[in-house]
Amino acid sequence: MAIEHIIIVGGGTAGWMAAAALSRLKRGGNVEITLIESEQIGTIGVGEATIPPFVDFNRMLEIDEREMLGAIQGTFKLGIQFVNWGGVGDSYIHPFGDYGYNIDGVSFHHVWHAMKNAGDKRPIQVFNAETMAAYFGRFARTPESQREDLPPINYAYHIDAGRYAQFLRKYAETRGVVRREGRVADVAIDSQSGFVTSVTMDDSEVLTGDLFIDCSGFRGLLIEQALKTGYEDWTHWLPCNRAVALPCNRDDGSAPLPYTRATAHSAGWQWQVPLQHRNGNGHVYCSDHMEDEEAHRILVENLAGKPTADPNFLRFVTGRRKKFWNKNVVALGLSAGFMEPLESTSIHLINTGINKLISLLSLGGITQVQEDAFNRLTAKEYEKIRDFLILHYHQTSRDDSEFWNYCRTMSVPDSLTEKMELFRANGQIFREDDELFTETSWAAVMMGQGIEMQGHNAMADAIDFAALKPEIDGMEKSIRYLVQNMPGHGEFLARYCPALQAG
């Protein structure tokens, strides 16, 4: 059956990202795209921080970065600062760029470890431009004419998710996507094929479709309520199941930080996402170890300013659907699963879900092989991200609460155990199946959480460090020069993409 009408159920970030990307189909064929959205149903604005592939998503849509960031109060993000994770009082940054660069085919953290064993006292962080810029609150985009000896700056955004959805709504509607206001009251399923054939609106209008994108949030209106797809629960590895979100002012008038901050508390952690006009904040916690009232109190006590809204309490189960593509329904966003926002992967998973859908989509019809490939690739992606998140909780020395005692002593997937043991033994990090997080990401978090390399790649010992020293020194000096000549993050924002309006 040919795909002539695509129906997206649900708006928010997931729905409008899908609508914006799929609107390109309007250029090449007679495909109708309808997005169903109800103003009476609120969206979950948990994730306002992104990671670098999101920059590429907006470039794919040919969106002007300056215009977008000004419209959505956006700022730049160089990485994530983790506070109190390895131990109370500890702090480290997971940066978006690499530590140094490969030398003679050897990853830099191995070279650094060999240098350290030989008496070099410099921390690995001085060889990463994003980390150093974050520490000093500075930011600049890499100019096309930048000197070859200076490293590029890798970045993502902090965004107001609600404003971003509105921005994409305008983009998509301009390109032919039709928005339908209202709620879905009923879903019709073909008794032979099991495909969804139509949805009935609360005013009794029937909308027929050939491909349905479920962006209805946790409830999974199509993928779960209609198709009974099933859910794989990962709470035993990622036990946090509640969050309270609360935006606030920056009462001290300080410039927004060029990084996200994640501060661990006694039964979870708090996010701080700096936008141009406010901070986005939230406290993710485990209800087995903390009541809602206490979670709210801890959050309020650790805000940078006065709250600007009422607290929004959320409930979730970390995990994923057993299928992300089932029959003619593709789930995106919270409908597909929930990976808590610790590493800002929620919007990224929407992004990659859309990318895979576009890559596999054929308007001639839906085949089983498309569905199977989408599910296999997406499941692997979720599992790799899952392991990376578990690492933050499990690799800790904290023993100050029952929550951290559980996390520190829990069994973890064999795939994560192998990664940790390899890194501890000799710093090896093997990435598989095009997984999201880089060598630097794994090394930054493992070292930041307290895993010490006992050894390094044997090839690092073959390097002549006396001859290499001028190059290593030059690497550090180049990063220092680059950061010293950057403007402050607030200054850069004011010049490059000032917010169109406050509030």
C-alpha positions in Angstrom: 0.0 0.0 0.0 1.5 3.3 -1.1 2.1 6.0 1.5 0.1 9.0 0.5 -0.8 10.4 4.0 1.4 10.6 7.0 -0.2 11.4 10.3 1.8 12.5 13.3 0.0 12.1 16.6 1.3 14.6 19.1 3.3 17.8 18.9 6.0 19.0 21.2 9.6 18.6 20.3 9.3 15.1 18.9 6.2 15.8 16.7 7.4 19.0 15.2 11.0 17.7 14.6 9.4 14.9 12.7 7.1 17.2 10.8 9.9 19.6 9.9 12.1 16.8 8.6 9.3 15.0 6.7 8.1 18.2 5.2 10.9 17.8 2.6 8.8 15.0 1.1 6.4 17.7 -0.1 9.0 18.9 -2.6 9.1 15.6 -4.5 5.7 14.1 -4.3 2.0 14.4 -3.4 2.3 13.3 0.2 0.0 14.7 2.8 1.4 15.3 6.3 -0.9 16.1 9.2 0.1 16.7 12.8 -2.5 16.3 15.4 -2.0 18.3 18.6 -4.2 19.5 21.4 -3.4 22.7 23.3 -5.2 21.1 26.3 -2.4 18.5 26.6 0.8 19.8 28.0 4.2 18.7 26.7 7.1 17.3 28.8 9.9 19.9 28.7 12.4 17.8 30.6 15.2 17.9 28.0 16.4 21.4 27.1 20.0 20.4 26.6 21.3 18.8 23.4 24.4 17.2 22.0 26.4 18.0 18.8 24.5 15.8 16.3 21.5 18.2 17.0 23.5 21.0 15.3 23.6 18.8 12.2 19.9 18.2 12.3 19.2 21.9 12.1 21.7 22.3 9.3 20.0 19.5 7.4 16.8 21.6 7.6 18.8 24.6 6.4 17.8 26.5 9.5 19.7 29.7 10.2 21.5 29.1 13.6 21.4 32.8 14.6 17.8 33.2 13.8 16.8 30.0 15.7 18.8 30.7 18.8 17.5 34.2 19.0 13.9 33.0 18.7 14.2 30.3 21.3 16.4 32.0 23.9 19.1 29.5 23.1 22.7 29.3 24.3 25.8 27.2 23.5 26.9 24.1 25.2 30.5 22.8 25.3 29.8 19.7 27.5 28.3 18.7 30.9 29.8 19.3 34.3 29.2 16.5 36.8 29.3 17.5 40.5 29.2 15.0 43.4 29.1 11.9 41.2 32.3 10.0 41.9 32.2 11.3 45.4 30.8 14.2 47.3 32.9 17.3 46.4 34.2 15.8 43.1 33.7 17.6 39.8 34.6 17.0 36.2 33.5 17.9 32.7 32.5 15.6 30.0 33.5 17.6 26.9 32.2 17.5 23.4 35.7 17.6 21.8 38.6 15.2 22.0 41.5 15.1 24.3 44.4 16.1 22.1 44.7 14.0 18.9 46.0 10.6 17.9 49.8 10.4 17.8 51.3 7.6 15.7 47.9 5.9 15.7 47.6 5.9 19.5 44.7 7.7 21.2 45.8 10.6 23.2 44.6 9.4 26.6 47.2 6.5 26.2 49.9 9.0 25.3 48.9 11.2 28.3 49.0 8.2 30.6 52.5 7.3 29.4 53.6 10.9 29.9 52.1 10.9 33.4 54.1 7.8 34.3 57.2 9.5 33.1 56.6 12.4 35.5 54.5 14.9 33.5 52.1 16.6 36.0 49.6 18.2 33.5 46.0 17.0 33.9 44.5 15.6 30.7 41.9 18.5 30.8 44.4 21.1 29.6 44.6 19.2 26.3 40.9 19.8 25.6 39.7 23.1 24.3 36.0 22.7 25.2 36.8 21.8 28.8 39.1 24.8 29.2 36.6 27.2 27.6 33.9 25.9 29.8 36.0 26.4 33.0 36.5 30.1 32.0 32.9 30.7 30.8 34.1 31.5 27.3 32.7 30.6 23.9 33.3 31.2 20.2 32.4 29.3 17.0 35.3 28.1 14.9 35.9 30.7 12.1 36.5 29.3 8.6 39.8 31.2 8.5 41.1 29.8 11.8 44.8 28.9 12.1 45.5 25.2 11.4 47.3 24.7 14.7 44.2 25.7 16.7 41.6 23.0 17.4 37.9 23.3 16.3 35.3 24.0 18.9 32.6 21.3 19.1 29.3 22.4 20.6 25.6 21.9 21.0 22.7 24.1 22.3 20.7 24.7 25.4 17.2 25.3 24.1 13.7 26.3 25.4 12.0 23.1 24.1 8.6 24.8 23.9 9.9 27.7 21.9 11.8 25.3 19.7 8.6 23.3 18.9 6.9 26.6 18.0 9.8 27.6 15.8 9.6 24.2 14.0 5.8 24.5 13.7 6.2 27.7 11.7 8.9 26.0 9.6 6.8 22.9 8.9 3.5 24.7 8.2 5.2 27.0 5.8 6.3 23.9 3.9 2.9 22.3 3.7 2.4 20.4 7.0 -1.2 20.7 8.2 -1.8 21.1 12.0 -5.1 19.6 13.3 -6.1 20.9 16.8 -7.9 18.3 19.0 -7.6 15.0 20.8 -7.6 11.5 19.4 -10.7 9.7 20.7 -10.4 6.3 19.0 -8.0 4.4 16.8 -9.1 2.0 14.1 -7.0 -1.1 13.2 -7.4 -3.4 10.2 -8.4 -6.8 11.3 -6.4 -8.6 8.6 -3.1 -6.6 8.5 -3.1 -5.2 12.0 -2.2 -1.8 10.6 -3.7 1.4 12.0 -6.1 2.7 9.3 -7.5 5.9 10.9 -7.9 7.9 14.0 -11.2 9.5 15.1 -11.0 13.0 16.7 -12.9 14.2 19.7 -15.3 16.0 17.3 -16.0 12.8 15.4 -13.9 13.6 12.3 -12.1 10.6 11.0 -8.5 11.0 9.6 -7.2 8.1 7.5 -3.5 7.6 7.1 -0.9 5.1 5.7 2.0 5.8 8.0 1.5 7.0 11.6 4.2 8.6 13.8 3.4 8.3 17.5 4.7 11.3 19.4 2.0 11.2 22.1 4.4 10.9 25.0 4.7 8.4 27.8 1.2 7.0 27.1 2.1 5.8 23.6 -1.4 6.3 22.3 -0.8 4.3 19.1 2.3 2.2 19.7 1.1 0.9 23.2 -2.5 1.6 23.8 -3.6 0.6 20.3 -1.0 -2.0 19.3 0.0 -3.4 22.7 3.7 -3.4 21.7 5.1 -3.9 25.2 7.8 -2.2 27.2 11.3 -3.3 28.4 11.8 -1.9 31.9 15.4 -0.9 32.9 14.5 0.5 36.4 16.8 -2.1 38.1 19.8 -0.4 36.4 18.5 3.2 36.3 16.3 3.4 39.4 15.3 7.1 39.2 11.6 7.2 38.3 10.5 10.8 39.2 11.4 14.3 38.3 10.3 17.8 39.3 11.0 20.6 36.8 11.2 24.3 37.8 12.5 27.2 35.7 14.1 30.1 37.6 15.7 33.5 37.0 19.4 34.2 37.4 19.1 36.7 40.2 22.8 37.6 40.3 22.7 38.8 36.8 25.4 36.4 35.7 26.0 35.3 32.1 24.7 31.9 31.2 27.3 29.2 31.5 28.4 27.5 28.3 27.7 24.0 29.7 25.0 22.0 31.4 25.5 21.1 35.1 24.4 17.8 36.7 24.7 17.8 40.5 24.1 14.5 42.3 22.1 14.6 45.5 21.2 11.8 48.0 18.7 10.0 45.8 19.3 11.3 42.3 20.5 14.5 40.7 19.7 18.0 39.6 20.0 19.6 36.2 20.8 23.2 35.4 20.4 24.3 31.8 21.2 28.0 31.2 19.1 29.8 28.6 19.5 33.5 27.7 16.5 34.6 29.8 16.4 32.0 32.6 17.7 28.6 33.9 15.9 25.4 33.3 16.2 23.2 36.4 15.0 19.9 37.5 15.6 17.2 40.1 15.5 13.5 38.9 15.1 11.1 41.8 14.0 7.7 43.0 10.7 7.5 44.7 11.9 4.4 46.7 14.3 6.7 48.5 12.8 10.2 48.4 9.4 11.7 48.7 8.1 14.4 46.2 8.1 17.1 48.9 11.8 16.5 49.8 12.8 16.4 46.1 11.1 19.8 45.6 12.7 21.3 48.6 16.2 20.2 47.6 15.6 21.6 44.1 14.4 25.0 45.4 17.3 25.3 47.9 19.8 24.9 45.0 18.4 27.3 42.4 20.3 30.3 41.1 17.3 32.5 41.5 13.5 32.9 42.1 11.3 30.3 40.4 9.3 31.6 37.5 6.6 28.8 37.4 4.9 26.2 39.5 6.8 22.9 39.9 6.0 20.2 37.3 6.1 16.7 38.7 6.7 13.9 36.3 6.6 10.1 36.6 8.5 7.8 34.2 9.9 4.3 33.8 13.3 4.1 32.2 13.4 1.7 29.3 12.1 1.2 25.8 9.3 -0.2 23.7 9.9 -3.8 22.6 9.4 -2.4 19.1 9.8 1.1 17.9 8.3 0.5 14.5 5.3 -1.8 14.8 3.1 -2.4 11.7 2.6 1.1 10.2 3.3 3.0 13.5 6.7 4.5 14.3 7.3 5.8 17.8 9.5 8.8 18.5 10.4 10.6 21.7 8.8 9.5 24.9 6.5 7.2 23.0 9.5 5.1 22.1 11.1 5.0 25.5 12.7 7.1 28.1 16.4 7.6 28.8 16.6 10.1 31.6 18.2 13.4 30.6 21.6 12.8 32.4 23.6 13.0 29.1 21.1 15.0 27.1 20.1 12.1 24.8 16.3 12.5 24.8 16.2 14.9 21.9 19.1 13.1 20.2 17.1 9.9 20.1 14.3 11.8 18.4 16.8 13.0 15.9 18.3 9.6 15.1 14.9 8.0 15.0 13.9 10.5 12.3 17.1 10.0 10.5 16.6 6.2 10.4 13.0 6.6 9.3 14.0 8.9 6.5 16.8 6.5 5.4 14.4 3.5 5.4 11.2 5.1 4.2 9.9 4.2 0.7 6.6 5.7 -0.4 5.7 2.6 -2.3 4.7 0.9 1.0 5.9 -0.6 4.3 7.9 -3.8 4.3 8.8 -6.2 7.2 12.5 -5.7 6.4 12.2 -1.9 7.0 10.5 -2.5 10.3 13.0 -5.1 11.4 16.1 -3.0 10.5 14.7 0.1 12.3 14.0 -1.9 15.4 17.3 -3.7 15.4 19.4 -0.5 14.9 17.3 1.5 17.4 17.5 -1.2 20.1 21.3 -1.2 19.8 21.4 2.5 20.1 19.3 2.5 23.2 21.4 -0.2 24.8 24.7 1.6 24.2 23.3 4.8 25.7 21.8 2.8 28.6 25.2 1.4 29.5 26.8 4.9 29.4 24.1 6.2 31.8 24.5 3.3 34.1 28.2 4.0 34.3 27.6 7.3 36.1 25.5 5.7 38.8 27.5 2.5 39.3 31.0 3.8 39.2 30.9 5.9 42.4 32.5 5.8 45.8 29.5 7.4 47.5 28.1 5.5 50.5 26.2 8.3 52.1 22.7 7.0 51.3 20.8 3.8 50.6 20.3 5.0 47.0 24.0 5.3 46.3 24.8 2.0 48.1 22.3 0.3 45.8 23.8 1.9 42.7 27.4 1.2 43.7 26.7 -2.5 44.4 24.1 -3.4 41.7 24.9 -5.8 39.0 25.3 -4.2 35.6 25.1 -5.4 32.0 28.0 -7.6 30.9 28.7 -5.1 28.0 29.4 -2.3 30.6 31.4 -4.5 32.9 33.7 -5.4 29.9 34.2 -1.7 29.0 35.1 -0.8 32.6 37.5 -3.7 33.1 39.3 -3.0 29.8 39.7 0.7 30.6 40.9 -0.1 34.1 43.5 -2.6 32.8 45.0 -0.6 30.0 42.8 2.3 29.0 41.2 0.5 26.0 37.9 1.7 24.8 36.2 -0.3 22.0 33.3 1.4 20.3 30.8 -0.9 18.5 28.0 -0.5 15.9 28.5 3.2 15.4 27.6 3.9 19.0 27.0 7.6 20.0 29.6 8.2 22.7 33.2 8.6 21.6 36.5 7.4 23.2 36.8 10.8 24.9 33.3 10.6 26.3 34.0 7.2 27.9 37.4 8.2 29.1 36.2 11.5 30.6 33.4 9.8 32.6 35.4 6.8 33.7 38.3 8.9 34.9 35.9 11.5 36.3 34.1 8.8 38.3 37.3 7.4 39.7 38.5 4.6 37.4 42.2 4.8 37.2 44.1 3.3 34.2 46.5 0.7 35.4 48.3 0.7 32.1 48.0 2.0 28.5 48.4 0.8 24.9 51.8 -0.8 24.5 52.3 1.3 21.4 52.5 4.4 23.5 55.8 3.2 25.0 57.3 3.2 21.5 56.9 6.9 21.2 60.0 9.1 21.7 58.6 11.5 24.3 61.7 13.7 24.3 61.2 14.4 20.6 57.5 14.7 21.1 57.6 17.2 24.0 57.6 20.3 21.8 54.5 19.1 19.9 52.7 18.3 23.2 53.7 21.7 24.7 52.5 23.4 21.5 49.1 21.6 21.8 48.6 22.9 25.3 49.7 26.5 24.3 47.4 26.5 21.2 44.4 25.6 23.4 45.4 28.3 26.0 45.8 30.9 23.3 42.5 29.9 21.7 40.6 30.1 25.0 42.2 33.4 26.1 41.1 35.0 22.9 37.5 33.9 23.2 34.8 36.3 24.4 32.7 35.5 27.4 29.7 33.3 26.6 27.3 36.1 27.4 29.2 38.6 25.3 29.2 36.2 22.3 25.5 35.6 22.6 24.7 39.3 22.8 26.7 39.9 19.6 25.8 36.7 17.6 22.2 35.7 18.5 20.6 38.0 21.0 17.2 36.8 22.3 14.3 38.4 20.4 12.3 38.9 23.6 12.7 38.3 27.3 10.5 36.0 29.4 
